[in-house]
């Protein structure tokens, strides 16, 4: 029989430790966010629908984005046991400089519409974390102000070649003069993708008020207070505004961009140059052969051509074809530090986060971006320790299997190159990539 007694108040006090209340509302809600998806939930609650959907949405049926995220979920890790990894080094050398973590902040347009601290919050958080920050051509903070926010860290500049070439060339010269060390030439936006959420929401620059937007704004007064009491939204690269984002892009972008433009840009830029938006093996090989400093496998976060290739799935084949020493980076769909670890294991030298950064920004400004980085850092560190690796250099393809849902029809890989000898005839999948088990539904 269990001996029973009256509760001892002293013992109860030892067992019942009350948590000290956090009076700072912003810190309280950010501390409660344990994942990037938690930050997304907070961002959705605090941001007007049109601005949130601009960040959260993608092109047409949003299949490219969904598939990219599914590809990261469909991985299997293979840890080594009895391999102590007490101290993990997450730093890496990328494009001639150091990054404390294997990811940087991707270029995002119209950022101050998400939350008024915008690029200043992103650049400041990147500086504090020791990672690169990338300013977009369509950013809402000037090149010079980003440099002030991140004076000693690594600043990269993302370039669109516009119809008015002088605008693009002028931005290149300003970024070089401000000490930005890398130019990211984006090549997947000759015209704007069909971002249907923006059309349905009437999302325009400047914001157009309707009965619906006013009703949606009523429970979010803080966003409007911030928007109306901070400096006017301005764009370094757009001389006129008025219209949906797609209309602005179509008016500014030039569908005739070519390799000739790459040569001109290279002649103007003194630093490292990276091509962003690469989506097949042939283009990857050609660009590396031309001597660019790096490529980013990206489908623009699913915001351009829907049903475009999945960058993470393309990664192993590209690394195999262009060489392990080539600087291949990847973005689109990264929502967890484990996604970054898997990318590095399969050969990526670096990764970029876009939506994850913006969810943090919308959830809590600069503090929210800091929280994004803290979450991803902890997930990277924990994943590496559980895999039994102490540095990024120890990550190898053997640590990851890409479980396959979407299998190309035989002979229809979408690439002019010959099928890899590592592709098995029976399963039609790359070695180390397992097909979906019997009975699994195939996406699409």
C-alpha positions as CSV (number, residue, x, y, z in Angstrom):
1,X,0.0,0.0,0.0
2,X,1.2,3.5,-0.8
3,X,1.5,5.6,2.3
4,X,-0.5,8.8,2.0
5,X,-0.2,12.1,3.8
6,X,-1.5,15.6,3.7
7,X,0.2,17.9,1.2
8,X,3.2,19.7,2.6
9,X,3.0,23.4,1.5
10,X,6.8,23.6,1.4
11,X,7.1,20.7,-0.9
12,X,4.3,22.0,-3.1
13,X,6.2,25.3,-3.5
14,X,9.3,23.4,-4.7
15,X,7.2,21.5,-7.3
16,X,5.2,24.5,-8.5
17,X,7.6,27.1,-10.0
18,X,5.6,29.9,-11.6
19,X,7.1,31.3,-14.8
20,X,8.0,35.0,-14.6
21,X,5.6,36.9,-16.8
22,X,7.1,38.7,-19.8
23,X,5.6,42.2,-20.0
24,X,7.0,42.9,-23.5
25,X,4.3,41.7,-25.8
26,X,6.6,41.5,-28.9
27,X,9.2,39.5,-27.1
28,X,6.5,37.3,-25.5
29,X,5.0,36.3,-28.9
30,X,8.4,35.8,-30.6
31,X,9.8,33.7,-27.7
32,X,6.7,31.5,-28.1
33,X,7.6,30.9,-31.8
34,X,9.6,27.6,-32.0
35,X,9.5,27.1,-35.8
36,X,9.3,29.2,-38.9
37,X,5.8,28.1,-39.3
38,X,5.0,29.6,-35.9
39,X,6.4,32.9,-37.1
40,X,4.2,32.6,-40.3
41,X,1.1,32.1,-38.1
42,X,2.0,35.3,-36.1
43,X,2.7,37.2,-39.3
44,X,-0.6,36.2,-40.8
45,X,-2.4,37.4,-37.7
46,X,-0.6,40.8,-37.7
47,X,-0.4,41.7,-41.4
48,X,-3.2,42.8,-43.7
49,X,-4.2,40.1,-46.1
50,X,-2.9,41.8,-49.3
51,X,0.6,42.3,-47.9
52,X,0.8,38.8,-46.3
53,X,-0.4,37.1,-49.4
54,X,2.2,38.9,-51.5
55,X,4.8,37.3,-49.4
56,X,3.1,33.9,-48.8
57,X,1.8,33.4,-52.4
58,X,3.3,32.1,-55.6
59,X,2.4,32.0,-59.3
60,X,-0.8,30.5,-60.7
61,X,-1.7,27.2,-58.9
62,X,1.3,27.6,-56.6
63,X,2.4,24.1,-57.6
64,X,6.1,25.0,-57.8
65,X,6.2,26.3,-54.2
66,X,4.2,23.3,-52.8
67,X,6.5,20.8,-54.6
68,X,9.6,22.6,-53.4
69,X,8.5,22.4,-49.8
70,X,7.3,18.8,-50.3
71,X,10.8,17.9,-51.6
72,X,12.4,19.1,-48.4
73,X,9.9,17.1,-46.3
74,X,10.5,14.0,-48.4
75,X,14.1,13.5,-47.2
76,X,15.5,10.7,-45.0
77,X,18.6,11.4,-43.0
78,X,21.2,8.7,-42.2
79,X,23.0,9.5,-39.0
80,X,26.3,8.0,-37.9
81,X,26.3,6.6,-34.3
82,X,29.0,6.9,-31.7
83,X,30.4,9.9,-33.5
84,X,30.6,12.7,-30.9
85,X,29.7,16.1,-32.2
86,X,29.7,18.1,-29.0
87,X,30.9,21.3,-30.7
88,X,29.5,22.1,-34.1
89,X,31.1,24.5,-36.6
90,X,28.4,26.0,-38.8
91,X,30.5,28.6,-40.5
92,X,31.5,28.4,-44.2
93,X,33.5,30.3,-46.8
94,X,31.4,31.6,-49.6
95,X,32.4,33.8,-52.5
96,X,35.6,34.9,-51.0
97,X,34.4,35.7,-47.5
98,X,33.1,34.1,-44.3
99,X,29.6,33.4,-43.2
100,X,28.9,32.3,-39.7
101,X,26.0,30.1,-41.0
102,X,25.4,28.3,-44.3
103,X,22.6,30.6,-45.3
104,X,22.1,34.3,-46.1
105,X,19.1,36.5,-46.6
106,X,17.7,36.4,-50.1
107,X,16.6,39.5,-52.1
108,X,13.0,40.5,-51.6
109,X,11.1,43.3,-53.2
110,X,8.7,45.8,-51.7
111,X,9.9,44.7,-48.3
112,X,8.7,47.7,-46.2
113,X,5.2,46.9,-47.3
114,X,5.5,43.7,-45.2
115,X,6.6,45.7,-42.2
116,X,8.0,49.2,-42.1
117,X,11.5,48.3,-40.7
118,X,12.0,46.4,-44.0
119,X,15.5,46.0,-45.3
120,X,17.1,47.8,-42.4
121,X,15.8,45.1,-40.1
122,X,17.1,42.4,-42.4
123,X,20.5,44.0,-42.9
124,X,20.9,44.7,-39.2
125,X,20.0,41.1,-38.2
126,X,22.4,39.7,-40.8
127,X,25.2,41.9,-39.5
128,X,24.5,40.7,-35.9
129,X,24.5,37.0,-37.1
130,X,27.5,37.3,-39.3
131,X,25.7,36.3,-42.5
132,X,25.3,38.0,-45.9
133,X,22.3,40.2,-46.7
134,X,21.0,40.7,-50.2
135,X,19.3,43.9,-51.3
136,X,16.8,43.6,-54.2
137,X,16.6,45.9,-57.2
138,X,13.0,46.3,-56.1
139,X,13.9,46.9,-52.5
140,X,12.4,49.8,-50.5
141,X,15.6,50.9,-48.9
142,X,18.5,52.6,-50.7
143,X,21.8,50.9,-51.3
144,X,23.5,53.5,-49.2
145,X,21.1,53.1,-46.2
146,X,21.6,49.3,-46.3
147,X,25.3,49.9,-46.1
148,X,24.8,52.1,-43.1
149,X,22.7,49.3,-41.4
150,X,25.4,46.7,-42.1
151,X,28.6,48.7,-42.4
152,X,31.1,45.9,-41.6
153,X,29.2,42.9,-42.7
154,X,28.7,41.3,-46.2
155,X,26.2,43.0,-48.5
156,X,25.2,41.6,-51.8
157,X,23.1,43.3,-54.5
158,X,20.5,41.5,-56.6
159,X,20.2,43.0,-60.1
160,X,17.4,42.9,-62.7
161,X,18.3,44.1,-66.2
162,X,15.6,46.6,-67.0
163,X,14.2,48.1,-70.2
164,X,16.1,51.3,-69.3
165,X,19.6,49.9,-69.1
166,X,21.0,53.1,-67.6
167,X,18.9,52.4,-64.4
168,X,20.4,49.0,-64.1
169,X,23.9,50.1,-64.8
170,X,23.6,53.0,-62.4
171,X,22.5,50.6,-59.6
172,X,25.6,48.4,-60.4
173,X,27.9,51.4,-60.0
174,X,26.2,52.5,-56.8
175,X,26.5,49.1,-55.2
176,X,30.1,48.8,-56.2
177,X,30.8,52.3,-54.7
178,X,29.1,51.3,-51.5
179,X,31.3,48.3,-51.1
180,X,28.9,45.5,-51.8
181,X,31.0,42.5,-52.5
182,X,28.7,40.3,-54.7
183,X,26.3,40.9,-57.5
184,X,23.4,38.5,-57.9
185,X,22.2,38.8,-61.5
186,X,18.6,37.4,-61.6
187,X,17.7,35.9,-65.0
188,X,14.3,34.2,-64.5
189,X,12.1,37.3,-64.7
190,X,11.9,38.5,-68.3
191,X,8.2,39.0,-67.5
192,X,6.2,38.8,-64.3
193,X,4.6,35.5,-63.3
194,X,0.9,35.3,-62.8
195,X,0.6,35.9,-59.1
196,X,-3.1,35.4,-58.7
197,X,-3.4,36.2,-55.0
198,X,-2.2,39.8,-55.8
199,X,-4.7,40.2,-58.5
200,X,-7.6,38.9,-56.4
201,X,-6.5,41.1,-53.5
202,X,-6.0,44.2,-55.7
203,X,-2.5,44.5,-54.3
204,X,-1.0,47.6,-55.8
205,X,1.8,50.1,-55.2
206,X,0.9,52.3,-53.5
207,X,-1.8,50.3,-51.6
208,X,-5.3,50.9,-53.0
209,X,-8.0,51.2,-50.3
210,X,-11.3,49.3,-50.9
211,X,-14.1,48.4,-48.5
212,X,-12.5,44.9,-48.2
213,X,-9.0,46.3,-47.3
214,X,-10.5,48.6,-44.8
215,X,-12.4,45.8,-43.1
216,X,-9.4,43.6,-43.1
217,X,-7.3,46.4,-41.6
218,X,-9.6,47.1,-38.6
219,X,-8.2,44.4,-36.4
220,X,-4.6,45.3,-37.5
221,X,-4.3,49.0,-36.6
222,X,-0.6,48.7,-35.7
223,X,0.3,47.9,-39.4
224,X,-1.4,51.0,-40.7
225,X,0.0,53.2,-37.9
226,X,3.5,52.0,-38.8
227,X,2.8,52.5,-42.5
228,X,1.4,56.0,-42.2
229,X,3.8,57.4,-39.6
230,X,7.1,56.3,-41.3
231,X,8.9,57.8,-44.4
232,X,7.2,57.4,-47.8
233,X,7.7,54.2,-49.6
234,X,10.3,54.7,-52.3
235,X,12.1,52.5,-54.8
236,X,15.6,53.1,-56.0
237,X,14.9,51.5,-59.4
238,X,11.3,52.6,-60.2
239,X,10.7,56.2,-61.2
240,X,6.9,55.7,-61.4
241,X,4.5,53.5,-59.4
242,X,0.8,52.8,-59.6
243,X,-0.6,49.4,-60.5
244,X,-0.3,45.8,-59.4
245,X,3.2,44.3,-58.7
246,X,2.9,42.3,-61.9
247,X,2.1,45.4,-64.0
248,X,5.1,47.3,-62.5
249,X,7.4,44.4,-63.2
250,X,6.2,44.0,-66.8
251,X,6.7,47.8,-67.4
252,X,10.2,47.7,-65.9
253,X,11.6,44.3,-67.0
254,X,13.1,43.5,-70.4
255,X,12.1,40.2,-72.0
256,X,15.0,40.4,-74.4
257,X,17.8,40.0,-71.8
258,X,20.5,37.6,-73.0
259,X,24.1,36.4,-72.5
260,X,25.2,39.7,-74.1
261,X,23.8,41.5,-71.0
262,X,25.7,39.2,-68.8
263,X,28.9,40.3,-70.5
264,X,28.1,43.9,-70.1
265,X,27.3,43.5,-66.4
266,X,30.5,41.6,-65.8
267,X,32.5,44.4,-67.4
268,X,30.9,46.9,-64.9
269,X,31.1,44.9,-61.7
270,X,34.5,44.6,-59.9
271,X,33.4,41.9,-57.4
272,X,32.0,38.4,-57.4
273,X,29.1,37.7,-59.8
274,X,26.4,35.1,-59.2
275,X,23.6,34.1,-61.6
276,X,20.3,33.5,-59.9
277,X,17.4,31.6,-61.4
278,X,19.2,28.7,-63.0
279,X,16.9,25.7,-63.6
280,X,18.6,23.1,-65.7
281,X,21.9,21.3,-66.1
282,X,22.8,22.7,-69.5
283,X,22.6,26.3,-68.3
284,X,24.5,25.5,-65.2
285,X,27.4,24.0,-67.2
286,X,27.5,26.9,-69.6
287,X,27.6,29.5,-66.9
288,X,30.3,27.7,-64.9
289,X,32.3,27.3,-68.2
290,X,31.9,31.1,-68.8
291,X,33.6,31.6,-65.4
292,X,30.9,33.1,-63.3
293,X,31.6,32.9,-59.6
294,X,28.5,31.0,-58.7
295,X,25.0,30.0,-59.6
296,X,21.8,29.9,-57.6
297,X,19.4,27.0,-58.4
298,X,16.1,28.8,-58.0
299,X,12.6,29.0,-59.4
300,X,12.1,32.4,-57.8
301,X,10.2,30.9,-54.9
302,X,7.6,29.5,-57.2
303,X,6.6,33.1,-58.2
304,X,7.5,33.0,-61.9
305,X,6.9,29.8,-64.0
306,X,4.5,27.5,-62.2
307,X,5.5,23.8,-62.5
308,X,9.1,24.8,-62.8
309,X,11.8,22.4,-61.7
310,X,12.4,21.9,-58.0
311,X,15.8,23.4,-57.1
312,X,16.5,21.0,-54.3
313,X,15.8,18.0,-56.5
314,X,17.9,19.4,-59.3
315,X,20.9,20.0,-56.9
316,X,22.6,16.6,-56.9
317,X,22.6,16.3,-60.7
318,X,24.0,19.9,-61.2
319,X,26.7,19.4,-58.6
320,X,27.8,16.1,-60.3
321,X,27.9,17.8,-63.8
322,X,29.6,21.1,-62.9
323,X,32.0,19.7,-60.3
324,X,32.1,19.6,-56.6
325,X,34.3,22.7,-56.5
326,X,31.8,24.9,-58.3
327,X,29.9,27.4,-56.2
328,X,26.3,26.1,-56.4
329,X,23.7,27.6,-54.1
330,X,20.0,26.8,-53.7
331,X,16.8,28.5,-52.6
332,X,13.0,28.1,-52.7
333,X,11.0,26.3,-50.0
334,X,13.5,26.4,-47.1
335,X,11.6,26.5,-43.9
336,X,13.7,24.5,-41.5
337,X,17.4,24.2,-40.6
338,X,17.2,20.6,-41.6
339,X,16.4,21.7,-45.2
340,X,19.7,23.7,-45.2
341,X,21.7,20.7,-43.8
342,X,20.3,18.4,-46.5
343,X,21.2,21.0,-49.2
344,X,24.8,21.2,-48.0
345,X,25.0,17.4,-47.8
346,X,24.0,17.1,-51.4
347,X,26.6,19.6,-52.6
348,X,25.2,23.1,-52.1
349,X,27.9,25.6,-51.0
350,X,25.2,28.0,-49.5
351,X,21.5,28.6,-49.3
352,X,19.2,31.6,-49.2
353,X,16.1,32.2,-47.2
354,X,13.3,34.6,-48.4
355,X,9.9,33.9,-47.0
356,X,11.3,32.6,-43.7
357,X,13.0,36.0,-43.2
358,X,9.8,37.9,-44.2
359,X,7.7,35.9,-41.8
360,X,10.0,36.9,-39.0
361,X,9.9,40.5,-40.2
362,X,6.1,40.6,-40.3
363,X,5.9,38.9,-36.9
364,X,8.1,41.3,-35.1
365,X,10.3,43.6,-37.1
366,X,14.1,43.4,-36.5
367,X,13.5,41.2,-33.4
368,X,11.4,38.9,-35.6
369,X,14.2,38.5,-38.1
370,X,16.6,37.8,-35.3
371,X,14.2,35.1,-34.1
372,X,14.2,33.6,-37.6
373,X,17.9,33.3,-37.6
374,X,18.0,31.8,-34.0
375,X,15.4,29.2,-35.0
376,X,17.3,28.1,-38.1
377,X,20.6,28.1,-36.3
378,X,19.3,25.9,-33.6
379,X,17.8,23.5,-36.1
380,X,21.0,23.3,-38.1
381,X,23.1,22.7,-35.0
382,X,20.7,20.0,-33.6
383,X,20.5,18.2,-37.0
384,X,24.2,18.1,-37.4
385,X,24.8,16.8,-33.9
386,X,22.2,14.1,-34.4
387,X,23.9,13.1,-37.7
388,X,27.2,12.9,-36.0
389,X,29.0,15.6,-37.9
390,X,31.0,18.5,-36.4
391,X,31.4,20.7,-39.4
392,X,29.7,21.4,-42.8
393,X,32.7,19.8,-44.6
394,X,31.8,16.4,-43.0
395,X,28.3,16.4,-44.5
396,X,28.1,14.1,-47.5
397,X,25.5,12.8,-50.0
398,X,25.4,9.6,-48.0
399,X,23.7,11.4,-45.1
400,X,20.6,12.2,-47.2
401,X,18.1,10.2,-49.3
402,X,15.6,12.2,-51.4
403,X,12.4,10.2,-51.3
404,X,10.7,10.6,-54.6
405,X,7.1,11.4,-55.4
406,X,7.3,13.0,-58.8
407,X,9.0,10.6,-61.3
408,X,9.6,11.8,-64.9
409,X,8.2,9.8,-67.7
410,X,10.9,7.7,-69.3
411,X,12.9,9.7,-71.7
412,X,11.3,13.0,-70.7
413,X,13.8,14.6,-68.2
414,X,13.5,18.1,-69.7
415,X,17.3,18.2,-70.2
416,X,19.3,17.9,-73.4
417,X,22.0,16.1,-71.6
418,X,22.3,12.3,-71.6
419,X,20.7,10.4,-68.7
420,X,23.1,9.9,-65.9
421,X,24.7,6.4,-65.7
422,X,23.6,6.5,-62.0
423,X,20.0,6.4,-63.0
424,X,18.6,2.9,-62.8
425,X,16.5,1.6,-65.7
426,X,14.0,-0.2,-63.5
427,X,13.1,2.4,-60.9
428,X,13.8,5.5,-63.0
429,X,15.4,7.3,-60.0
430,X,18.8,8.6,-59.1
431,X,21.0,6.4,-57.0
432,X,20.4,7.2,-53.4
433,X,16.9,8.5,-54.1
434,X,14.2,6.0,-53.1
435,X,10.9,5.8,-55.1
436,X,7.7,6.4,-53.3
437,X,6.4,3.2,-51.6
438,X,3.6,1.3,-53.2
439,X,0.3,2.9,-52.6
440,X,1.7,6.4,-52.2
441,X,-0.2,9.1,-54.1
442,X,1.9,10.9,-56.7
443,X,1.7,14.7,-56.5
444,X,0.0,16.4,-59.5
